[in-house]
Amino acid sequence: MGSSSFGTLFTVTTFGESHGPAVGVVVDGLPPGIAVDPAAIQRELDRRRPGQSALTTQRAEADAVEILSGLFEGVTLGTPVAMVVRNTNQRSKDYDALKDVFRPGHADWSYHAKYGVRDHRGGGRASGRETVGRVAAGALARAALATVGVSVAGGTVQVGTVRAARRDWDVAESNPVRCPDAAAAPAMARAIEAARDARDSIGGVVEVVARGVPAGWGDPTMAKLDAALGAAMLSIPATKGVEIGGGFAMAERHGSETNDVFDGERFLSNWSGGISGGISNGAEIVVRVAVRPATSIGRPQTMATREGGTTTVAIEGRHDPCICPRVVPVAEAMLAIVLADAWLRQRALRGRDR
């Protein structure tokens, strides 16, 4: 399986570059007969698309999805589902000055070192625009998971040093930061605006949760559900760390504090983040993702040149001062994709969903 594919039974393969004709995805392994509303796929893409607010890049893309195969009369056929989104507002000339330089923080040099050739326009394959296909695939995974009562939600829980104290997932879509804490959202927005006005960027943390996941999904040892989630989240552009449940905070505590007590019906705490021994335990699955500051900033920066030496260049174009609000639907999609694959693997093993 190539590096652009993910999953074992529910497989997702994305394609396309930031400034190419289109980006898209092929999803294979989705069972037949699952009801899929194309409008639901479009809603997820609308959540990810650029230009949603003053806090995101102003690249004006409609991100209108075209479903090419795999659906008929509103249900899946069991055959591969191919979806494409045309790029319509690339403005590739903004990147002409970057053809012969390697931007700091970007994948320019590593792509050149690996392939000997690269698409310098907006980062090419390394661009966050690649995640369009993930979000479209995630919408299909959500539809499949809904048939067994599993749902996914998420939000921005930290921007810079501003942290959310509450997790009201119904609030997240009501503010441009996608913060589940209405009280913290304005402070997060101000931090992003300050970075934007300084022609800089700022990082943060995105949290995603899955509810309704039964005990038994995932595999022990090498194929742990934790490991699959870690790989999925770290494959998202600009992510540099993943926590499951209590995560790194558990390093400061004792076992007497972090051992989740099970009373025979439910867990009384959830330090494990819904996963024990690599297998879901019936509690909410909780994943947090560290999102680095966007690497494209408007300040002049020192860059290596193809011929050797360095030069100073200010990156033109339209960029996100904070990527977190747009990472939220991507992280939700990757969580749904991992769980859809785990569901199908469990169904194949035991002959039932639960």
Secondary structure, DSSP 4 states (H G I P E B T S, - for coil): --TTEE-SSSEEEEEE-TTSSEEEEEEE-PPTT-B--HHHHHHHHHHHSS-SSTTS--------EEE-SSEETTEE-SSPEEEEEE-----GGGGGGGTTEE-TTSSHHHHHHHHS----STTGGGSGGGHHHHHHHHHHHHHHHHTTT-EEEEEEEEETTEE-----TTTGGGSTT--S-TTTHHHHHHHHHHHHHTT----EEEEEEEESPPTT-S-SGGG-HHHHHHHHHHTSTTEEEEEETTGGGGGGS-HHHHPPPB-SSSBS--TTTTEETTEE-SSPEEEEEEEPPPS--SS-EEEEETTSSEEEE---S---S--HHHHHHHHHHHHHHHHHHHHHHHHHHHSS--
